[in-house]
Amino acid sequence: MNRFVVIAGLVLISSALLAPRLSVESEAAGAPGKPEQVSPWSKDAPVPVPVRGGSAEMIEIVRDGQGQFHLSVDVGGQPVRFLVDTGADVVALTEEDADRLGLRPDPAEYRPMLQTASGTGMAAPVEIDRLTIGGRDLSGVAAVVVPSLPVSLLGQSALRRLGSVTLKGDRLIIAG
């Protein structure tokens, strides 16, 4: 279990720090040739768009101006802004988000779990009782609280339970 958490931590932190910084044309700006200038840590996370097609419900997320996929997720009745990280094994919460959600790990629960480029990182395991994405409820979602994490990460402990994740151009499709 410890090896799993260390690997998950490494993937989480590496993905957040080394995510591609791509510029895409802004459809909303209406000015072709001008890339949208949006901070990857902006509080303006798009809400996932449920798309009904065939027998499966899909969630479609549009890539932001930095080449990343952000969305606002209902966590126990509270909105939380996440960076979708398909390479992360578990959901990772910032200490601020965890505190707001009432997930306050005891300081003794923080232990070296993450291998990062700058060394070993501390994290505390937690469980999210209820997480709702695009109208789909998940319960008992494994997560970690990571000090100094700039944005919460939506990892595989939630994504794999939603179904397949497919990249189509500037859209991330989650179909279940």
N, C-alpha and C positions, 0 to 999 in steps of 0.2 A: 504494500500500500504506500509506504514512504517513497519508493522509487517512482510510482505512478504520480504522486504529488510533486516530486522534484521535476520530473519530465514535464508535467502539466505547467508548472510554474515557469520553467525555462521557455516553453512555447508561448505562454501568455506574455511574458515580459518582452521576449524577442520580437514577437509579432507587433506589439504596441510601439516599440522603439524603432523598429526597422521597417514599418509599413511603408509602402510606396507613396511618394508624394507626387501624384500625377495631377495634371491640370486637364480639365475637360471643358468643352464649350458649354456655356451656360444657356440652357433653353429658356430659363425664366428671364434672363437679362435681355433677350431679344436682339443682342448685338453680336452677329457672327464674328468670329475671330478674337473675341475678348474672353479669356478664361475667367470663370467665377472665382473670386478671391474669398474663400471661406476657411476659417481656422478649423483644423481637424478636431479641436476641443470645444468648438462653439456649442452653446446651449440650445441651438435651434435644430434639434434632432427631428427629422421627419417621422411621422407616424406611419407604421407599416400599412400598406394598402391591401386588404383582402381582395383577391380576384377569384371569382367562382368560375370554374370551367370543368366540364365533364363531371366525374364523380369525386374529385379531390378539390379541397380548398387550397388556394395558393396565397402566399404573402409575397408581394413584390416591393423591393427596396431600391431606390434610385441612388447611384453613386454620387457622392458630393464632389465639390471642386478640388478636393485633395486626393481623390481616387479611393475614398473609403465609404463604407456603408454604416450609417448610424440610424438608430431608431429609438423611439420612446416605448418602453415596455411597462405594463402595469405589474408591479411587484407588491402583492398584499394590499392593493388599493392605492399605492403610491406610484406616481410616474417616475421612472428611472431612465436616464439616457445611457444607451449602450453603443459601443463600437462592436459591430459584428466581426468576430474573429474565428473563422472556420478552422484555424490551426491550433486554437486553444482547446485543451481537453476539458476544462471546467469553466464555469462562470466565475469571473473575478470581480469583486466589488471594491470600489474606493472606500476608504474609511468613512468619508463623509456620507456616501450613500448607505453604507451598512448601518451607521449610527442613526440616520433618518428612518431606516426600516426597522429599528429596534434590534438589529443583529450586532450586539456589542460583545465580541469575544473577550474573555478574561485575558489580561496581559500575559498570563502564563501559557495561554494557548498558542501564542505566536511562537513559531519555531522556524529554523532554517528549512525551507521547502523549495525554494526557487533558485535555479542556477542562471545567473545573468552574465552579461559581458563584463560587468563591474564586480562580480563576486556572487556570494550567496545572499539571497533575499529572504526576508521573513514574511510569513503569511499564517493565517489562522483559518482552519476549516469551519464552515458553517453550512446550514441547510436552509434553503429558501422554501417556506411552506407552500406559497402559491405564486405562480408567475403566469401572466396572461399576455399572449402575443397574437395579434390579429384575431381576437375572439377565441383563441384556443388556450385552455387552462392546463398548466403543468403543476404537479404537486411534488414536494420532496426533491427539489433540484439541488444537487451538490454544487457548492461554491466555496471560494476562499476570499478572505478579506486581506488586501495587500496595501500596506502603508506606502504612501507617496505615489500610488497609481493615479495618473491624471484623469482617466475616464474608465468607467466600468466596462468590462468586456463580456460579450455574450458568446460563450464557448460551447463546445460539443455536449456538455452535460445537459444543455437545453436544446441545442439545434438538432441533435440526432433524434430526439423525441418528437420533433415536429415533422420530420420526413427528409426528403432529399433536398440538397442545397445545390443550385445550379447558377453559374454565372453566364448571363446572356448580354454581351455588350456592357452597357452601363447600368444593368439591372441585376440584382441578386434575387433569385426566385427560390422560395421555400415552399415545397409542395408535399402534402402528407396524405 
